[in-house]
Amino acid sequence: MNEELDVMMPQRTGLDPNLPLPLYHQLKNLLLQKIQEGEWRPGFCIPTETELMRTYKVSRTTVREAVSALVHEGYLSKKQGRGTFVNHPRLQERLGRLTGFAEEMLQQGYVPSAELIAVVDDVSNDKTIQAVGLPNPQDWVRIERIRLASGDPIAVERSYWPKDIADLLRQEDLSSVAYYEVLERNGLFLSHAEEDIAAVNANREDAKLLGIPLGAALIEMRRLSYDTRDRFIEYTCTRYRGDRYIYHVRLQR
């Protein structure tokens, strides 16, 4: 069967062959509605091609194009030999605003938390420190955490702080504390930051921490932050799961 034969099929559920919108696009919108309204929840295995053909009275080609479009847009994932599953929604960070992970998650309705991996006092031989060129590396501390949104691991965060600031952070519960909130409570306010974003693949350590396959796509964010006295007080390298996180920027002309 093909798209032309679809037009001849009567009694479609929610599909209208007389509309200018292609049938596969109409079907895609119907399936997307099931995801967005919660009828198909994350992790749900959607009906097979044959079941969708029978339900919507369309060709295999129409079903495949609709499902492929949703896979391409990140709403669905195909798993060999198992079926097609609904993805967890991607978390979005808006570029142009200096916020922390916890603030972004709260604004999107998620509960932010963390799992402490390590606190390292001696980073003088740290390759990252050497590459970034942090001043007086013996005076910096590295804090490593897994960042979670409502219990789901989203990112591996490795942040570097001057020892006086690290001491303030270590007085808090590092599994729940929001760094920028602690700074502001202690009279330290951020002014601006420089941020680089790159696509990387998960190494063995990050894959294990995030529970993803080795080599999976990650979004690496490297941030250098300055306080209101123009003091360099933070370097953070955060690796986000590419299947759960996107960056959004508004452009104007």
NUPASE-34607 format. One record per residue (C-alpha): x, y, z; residue number from 1. Coordinates in nm, 4 decimals. Each point is the difference from the previous one (the first is absolute). Layout:
BEGIN
+----------+----------+----------+-----+
!       xx !       yy !       zz !  nr !
+----------+----------+----------+-----+
!        X !        Y !        Z ! NUM !
...
+----------+----------+----------+-----+
end
This chain:
BEGIN
+----------+----------+----------+-----+
!       xx !       yy !       zz !  nr !
+----------+----------+----------+-----+
!   0.0000 !   0.0000 !   0.0000 !   1 !
!   0.1103 !   0.3593 !  -0.0456 !   2 !
!  -0.1052 !   0.3523 !   0.0801 !   3 !
!  -0.2311 !   0.0184 !  -0.3016 !   4 !
!  -0.1964 !  -0.3045 !   0.1215 !   5 !
!  -0.0491 !   0.1717 !   0.3360 !   6 !
!  -0.2190 !   0.2586 !  -0.1698 !   7 !
!  -0.2367 !  -0.2766 !  -0.1122 !   8 !
!  -0.0410 !  -0.1431 !   0.3499 !   9 !
!  -0.3230 !   0.1153 !   0.1694 !  10 !
!  -0.0800 !   0.0603 !   0.3665 !  11 !
!   0.3338 !   0.1239 !   0.1334 !  12 !
!   0.0330 !   0.0767 !   0.3720 !  13 !
!   0.0916 !   0.3658 !   0.0228 !  14 !
!   0.1549 !   0.0108 !  -0.3478 !  15 !
!  -0.1419 !   0.1935 !  -0.2950 !  16 !
!   0.1383 !  -0.0715 !  -0.3491 !  17 !
!  -0.1595 !   0.3223 !  -0.1251 !  18 !
!   0.2231 !   0.2192 !   0.2130 !  19 !
!   0.3137 !   0.1506 !  -0.1596 !  20 !
!   0.2072 !  -0.1441 !   0.2864 !  21 !
!   0.1496 !  -0.3388 !  -0.1029 !  22 !
!  -0.1508 !  -0.3041 !   0.1685 !  23 !
!   0.3271 !  -0.0983 !   0.1669 !  24 !
!   0.0211 !   0.3486 !   0.1543 !  25 !
!  -0.3587 !  -0.0251 !   0.1266 !  26 !
!   0.0791 !  -0.3393 !   0.1510 !  27 !
!   0.3183 !   0.1337 !   0.1540 !  28 !
!  -0.2002 !   0.2785 !   0.1684 !  29 !
!  -0.2506 !  -0.2508 !   0.1390 !  30 !
!   0.2748 !  -0.2185 !   0.1433 !  31 !
!   0.1805 !   0.3042 !   0.1401 !  32 !
!  -0.3215 !   0.1054 !   0.1713 !  33 !
!  -0.0110 !  -0.3340 !   0.1815 !  34 !
!   0.3520 !   0.0668 !   0.1298 !  35 !
!  -0.0593 !   0.3609 !   0.0999 !  36 !
!  -0.3288 !  -0.0737 !   0.1750 !  37 !
!   0.1522 !  -0.2882 !   0.1958 !  38 !
!  -0.1945 !  -0.2859 !  -0.1569 !  39 !
!   0.3351 !  -0.1388 !  -0.1157 !  40 !
!   0.2398 !   0.0571 !   0.2864 !  41 !
!   0.3824 !  -0.0200 !  -0.0031 !  42 !
!   0.1133 !  -0.3593 !  -0.0383 !  43 !
!  -0.3274 !  -0.1095 !  -0.1615 !  44 !
!   0.0349 !  -0.2352 !  -0.2996 !  45 !
!  -0.2261 !   0.1396 !  -0.2709 !  46 !
!  -0.2172 !  -0.2264 !  -0.2201 !  47 !
!   0.1696 !  -0.1846 !  -0.2850 !  48 !
!  -0.0119 !   0.1192 !  -0.3611 !  49 !
!  -0.2722 !  -0.2547 !  -0.0756 !  50 !
!  -0.2085 !   0.1148 !   0.2974 !  51 !
!   0.0324 !   0.3644 !  -0.1013 !  52 !
!  -0.0909 !  -0.0862 !  -0.3596 !  53 !
!  -0.3116 !  -0.1784 !   0.1242 !  54 !
!  -0.0997 !   0.2741 !   0.2457 !  55 !
!   0.0435 !   0.2931 !  -0.2389 !  56 !
!  -0.0693 !  -0.1901 !  -0.3262 !  57 !
!   0.3135 !   0.1237 !  -0.1714 !  58 !
!   0.2892 !  -0.1581 !  -0.1863 !  59 !
!   0.3219 !  -0.1272 !   0.1496 !  60 !
!   0.1810 !   0.2843 !  -0.1775 !  61 !
!  -0.2157 !   0.2600 !   0.1756 !  62 !
!   0.0588 !  -0.1601 !   0.3401 !  63 !
!   0.3740 !  -0.0267 !  -0.0538 !  64 !
!   0.0317 !   0.3632 !  -0.1081 !  65 !
!  -0.2008 !   0.1215 !   0.2997 !  66 !
!   0.1965 !  -0.2094 !   0.2496 !  67 !
!   0.3340 !   0.0870 !  -0.1611 !  68 !
!  -0.0806 !   0.3703 !   0.0311 !  69 !
!  -0.0645 !  -0.0423 !   0.3727 !  70 !
!   0.3221 !  -0.1977 !   0.0397 !  71 !
!   0.1924 !   0.2731 !  -0.1822 !  72 !
!  -0.1512 !   0.2669 !   0.2276 !  73 !
!   0.0958 !  -0.1970 !   0.3120 !  74 !
!  -0.3459 !  -0.1039 !   0.1195 !  75 !
!   0.0471 !  -0.3708 !  -0.0767 !  76 !
!   0.2883 !  -0.2491 !  -0.0078 !  77 !
!   0.0175 !  -0.3283 !  -0.1891 !  78 !
!   0.1587 !  -0.2941 !   0.1807 !  79 !
!   0.1042 !  -0.2900 !  -0.2173 !  80 !
!  -0.2160 !  -0.3039 !   0.0574 !  81 !
!  -0.2052 !   0.1681 !   0.2728 !  82 !
!  -0.2095 !   0.2721 !  -0.1604 !  83 !
!  -0.0360 !   0.3787 !   0.0003 !  84 !
!  -0.0107 !   0.1799 !   0.3344 !  85 !
!  -0.0995 !   0.3442 !   0.1247 !  86 !
!   0.2994 !   0.2034 !   0.1138 !  87 !
!   0.0200 !   0.2066 !   0.3135 !  88 !
!  -0.0506 !   0.3681 !  -0.0880 !  89 !
!   0.3171 !   0.1979 !  -0.0503 !  90 !
!   0.0893 !   0.2574 !   0.2604 !  91 !
!   0.0662 !   0.3440 !  -0.1392 !  92 !
!   0.2486 !   0.2636 !   0.1063 !  93 !
!  -0.0416 !   0.3483 !  -0.1378 !  94 !
!   0.3198 !   0.1596 !  -0.1130 !  95 !
!   0.0629 !   0.3604 !   0.0903 !  96 !
!  -0.0906 !  -0.0311 !   0.3692 !  97 !
!   0.2541 !  -0.0801 !   0.2717 !  98 !
!  -0.1785 !  -0.2692 !   0.1987 !  99 !
!   0.0951 !  -0.3251 !   0.1656 ! 100 !
!  -0.1341 !  -0.3491 !  -0.0608 ! 101 !
!  -0.2291 !   0.0126 !   0.3040 ! 102 !
!  -0.1615 !   0.3259 !  -0.1095 ! 103 !
!  -0.0636 !  -0.1300 !  -0.3517 ! 104 !
!  -0.1545 !  -0.3237 !   0.1263 ! 105 !
!  -0.2269 !   0.1735 !   0.2507 ! 106 !
!  -0.1262 !   0.2342 !  -0.2711 ! 107 !
!  -0.0939 !  -0.3020 !  -0.2101 ! 108 !
!  -0.1817 !  -0.1786 !   0.2804 ! 109 !
!   0.2686 !  -0.2572 !   0.0885 ! 110 !
!   0.1574 !  -0.0700 !   0.3378 ! 111 !
!   0.3773 !   0.0601 !  -0.0254 ! 112 !
!   0.2435 !  -0.2090 !   0.2025 ! 113 !
!   0.3508 !  -0.1370 !  -0.0185 ! 114 !
!   0.2161 !  -0.2978 !   0.0903 ! 115 !
!   0.3443 !   0.0895 !   0.1261 ! 116 !
!   0.2777 !  -0.1863 !  -0.1785 ! 117 !
!   0.3098 !   0.1577 !   0.1498 ! 118 !
!   0.1611 !   0.3100 !   0.1505 ! 119 !
!   0.3624 !   0.0373 !  -0.1058 ! 120 !
!   0.2232 !   0.2479 !   0.1844 ! 121 !
!   0.3205 !  -0.0492 !  -0.1953 ! 122 !
!  -0.0675 !   0.0828 !  -0.3645 ! 123 !
!   0.3444 !   0.1310 !  -0.0869 ! 124 !
!   0.0517 !  -0.2919 !  -0.2422 ! 125 !
!  -0.3538 !   0.0120 !  -0.1365 ! 126 !
!   0.0107 !   0.0012 !  -0.3812 ! 127 !
!  -0.3072 !   0.2209 !  -0.0173 ! 128 !
!   0.1626 !   0.2576 !   0.2220 ! 129 !
!   0.3071 !  -0.0043 !  -0.2200 ! 130 !
!  -0.2043 !   0.0353 !  -0.3195 ! 131 !
!  -0.2115 !   0.2873 !   0.1326 ! 132 !
!   0.2954 !   0.1729 !   0.1601 ! 133 !
!  -0.1619 !   0.0703 !   0.3351 ! 134 !
!   0.2198 !   0.2269 !   0.2125 ! 135 !
!   0.1742 !  -0.1607 !   0.2995 ! 136 !
!  -0.1452 !  -0.3518 !  -0.0482 ! 137 !
!   0.1100 !  -0.1021 !   0.3491 ! 138 !
!  -0.2637 !   0.2418 !   0.1338 ! 139 !
!  -0.2949 !  -0.1647 !  -0.1775 ! 140 !
!  -0.2336 !  -0.2893 !   0.0928 ! 141 !
!  -0.1917 !  -0.2297 !  -0.2351 ! 142 !
!  -0.3503 !  -0.1191 !   0.0898 ! 143 !
!  -0.1529 !  -0.2739 !  -0.2134 ! 144 !
!  -0.3712 !  -0.0779 !   0.0029 ! 145 !
!  -0.2669 !  -0.1749 !  -0.2023 ! 146 !
!  -0.2907 !   0.2386 !  -0.0609 ! 147 !
!  -0.3511 !  -0.1436 !   0.0094 ! 148 !
!  -0.3417 !   0.1293 !  -0.1012 ! 149 !
!  -0.2778 !  -0.1635 !   0.2019 ! 150 !
!   0.2303 !  -0.2955 !   0.0620 ! 151 !
!   0.1214 !  -0.0499 !  -0.3577 ! 152 !
!   0.3764 !   0.0448 !  -0.0638 ! 153 !
!   0.0408 !   0.2812 !  -0.2516 ! 154 !
!   0.3596 !   0.1189 !   0.0204 ! 155 !
!   0.3454 !  -0.0468 !   0.1487 ! 156 !
!   0.1230 !   0.3248 !   0.1519 ! 157 !
!   0.3646 !   0.0718 !   0.0822 ! 158 !
!   0.0441 !   0.3432 !   0.1534 ! 159 !
!   0.3117 !   0.1801 !   0.1212 ! 160 !
!  -0.0080 !   0.2646 !   0.2727 ! 161 !
!   0.2551 !   0.2050 !   0.1927 ! 162 !
!   0.0552 !  -0.1663 !   0.3376 ! 163 !
!  -0.1727 !   0.2734 !   0.1987 ! 164 !
!  -0.3181 !  -0.0461 !  -0.2037 ! 165 !
!   0.0343 !  -0.3802 !   0.0002 ! 166 !
!   0.0094 !   0.0149 !   0.3803 ! 167 !
!  -0.3345 !   0.1810 !  -0.0015 ! 168 !
!  -0.1507 !  -0.2600 !  -0.2321 ! 169 !
!   0.1288 !  -0.2902 !   0.2084 ! 170 !
!  -0.1896 !   0.1285 !   0.3021 ! 171 !
!  -0.3182 !  -0.0840 !  -0.1915 ! 172 !
!  -0.1556 !  -0.3289 !  -0.1067 ! 173 !
!   0.1639 !  -0.0431 !  -0.3399 ! 174 !
!  -0.2712 !  -0.2446 !  -0.1065 ! 175 !
!  -0.2600 !   0.2752 !   0.0003 ! 176 !
!   0.1682 !   0.3405 !   0.0152 ! 177 !
!  -0.0270 !   0.2492 !  -0.2833 ! 178 !
!   0.3428 !   0.1621 !  -0.0296 ! 179 !
!  -0.1146 !   0.3440 !  -0.1099 ! 180 !
!  -0.2505 !   0.0206 !   0.2854 ! 181 !
!   0.2818 !  -0.0664 !   0.2504 ! 182 !
!   0.2146 !   0.2683 !  -0.1592 ! 183 !
!  -0.2762 !   0.2586 !   0.0227 ! 184 !
!  -0.0770 !  -0.0892 !   0.3617 ! 185 !
!   0.3632 !   0.0773 !   0.0752 ! 186 !
!   0.0046 !   0.3304 !  -0.1845 ! 187 !
!   0.1632 !  -0.1281 !  -0.3195 ! 188 !
!  -0.1869 !   0.0922 !  -0.3164 ! 189 !
!   0.0757 !  -0.1067 !  -0.3527 ! 190 !
!   0.0303 !   0.2671 !  -0.2635 ! 191 !
!   0.0543 !  -0.1902 !  -0.3240 ! 192 !
!   0.1376 !  -0.3181 !  -0.1475 ! 193 !
!   0.1537 !  -0.1290 !  -0.3194 ! 194 !
!  -0.1286 !  -0.3312 !  -0.1285 ! 195 !
!   0.1098 !  -0.2407 !  -0.2722 ! 196 !
!  -0.2238 !  -0.2835 !  -0.1213 ! 197 !
!   0.1212 !  -0.3037 !  -0.1901 ! 198 !
!  -0.1188 !  -0.3448 !  -0.1065 ! 199 !
!   0.1964 !  -0.2875 !   0.1544 ! 200 !
!  -0.0391 !  -0.3745 !   0.0464 ! 201 !
!  -0.0351 !  -0.1692 !   0.3355 ! 202 !
!   0.3182 !  -0.1594 !   0.1304 ! 203 !
!  -0.0138 !  -0.3059 !   0.2251 ! 204 !
!  -0.0215 !   0.2008 !   0.3213 ! 205 !
!  -0.2774 !   0.2321 !  -0.1154 ! 206 !
!  -0.1943 !  -0.2856 !  -0.1621 ! 207 !
!   0.0051 !  -0.1939 !   0.3274 ! 208 !
!  -0.0998 !   0.3008 !   0.2099 ! 209 !
!  -0.2898 !   0.0937 !  -0.2279 ! 210 !
!  -0.1108 !  -0.3527 !  -0.0828 ! 211 !
!   0.0387 !   0.0477 !  -0.3751 ! 212 !
!   0.1913 !  -0.1922 !  -0.2707 ! 213 !
!   0.3693 !   0.0627 !  -0.0532 ! 214 !
!   0.0377 !   0.2596 !  -0.2759 ! 215 !
!  -0.3522 !   0.1440 !   0.0429 ! 216 !
!  -0.0435 !   0.3637 !  -0.0996 ! 217 !
!   0.0617 !   0.2590 !   0.2717 ! 218 !
!  -0.0213 !   0.3785 !   0.0058 ! 219 !
!   0.3045 !   0.1433 !   0.1745 ! 220 !
!  -0.0321 !   0.3429 !   0.1560 ! 221 !
!   0.3116 !   0.1780 !   0.1279 ! 222 !
!  -0.0703 !   0.3110 !   0.2088 ! 223 !
!   0.2326 !   0.2620 !   0.1476 ! 224 !
!  -0.1816 !   0.2265 !   0.2460 ! 225 !
!   0.0961 !   0.3363 !   0.1495 ! 226 !
!  -0.1347 !   0.1855 !   0.3013 ! 227 !
!  -0.0990 !   0.3666 !   0.0202 ! 228 !
!   0.3621 !   0.0918 !   0.0798 ! 229 !
!   0.1031 !  -0.1733 !  -0.3231 ! 230 !
!   0.1681 !  -0.2787 !   0.1970 ! 231 !
!   0.0189 !  -0.3351 !  -0.1757 ! 232 !
!  -0.1729 !  -0.2334 !   0.2467 ! 233 !
!  -0.1303 !  -0.3045 !  -0.1888 ! 234 !
!   0.0919 !  -0.2367 !  -0.2768 ! 235 !
!  -0.2524 !  -0.2749 !  -0.0664 ! 236 !
!  -0.0059 !  -0.2714 !  -0.2620 ! 237 !
!  -0.3403 !  -0.1661 !  -0.0187 ! 238 !
!  -0.0834 !  -0.2857 !  -0.2345 ! 239 !
!  -0.3713 !  -0.0339 !  -0.0692 ! 240 !
!  -0.1750 !  -0.2998 !  -0.1531 ! 241 !
!  -0.0719 !   0.0886 !  -0.3616 ! 242 !
!  -0.3271 !  -0.1933 !   0.0077 ! 243 !
!  -0.1337 !   0.1947 !   0.2995 ! 244 !
!   0.1321 !   0.3522 !  -0.0361 ! 245 !
!  -0.0120 !   0.2824 !  -0.2526 ! 246 !
!   0.1055 !   0.3631 !  -0.0049 ! 247 !
!  -0.2400 !   0.2694 !  -0.1166 ! 248 !
!   0.0943 !   0.3453 !  -0.1205 ! 249 !
!  -0.2203 !   0.2797 !  -0.1276 ! 250 !
!   0.1433 !   0.1948 !  -0.2908 ! 251 !
!  -0.1141 !   0.3430 !  -0.1111 ! 252 !
!   0.0825 !   0.2010 !  -0.3051 ! 253 !
+----------+----------+----------+-----+
end
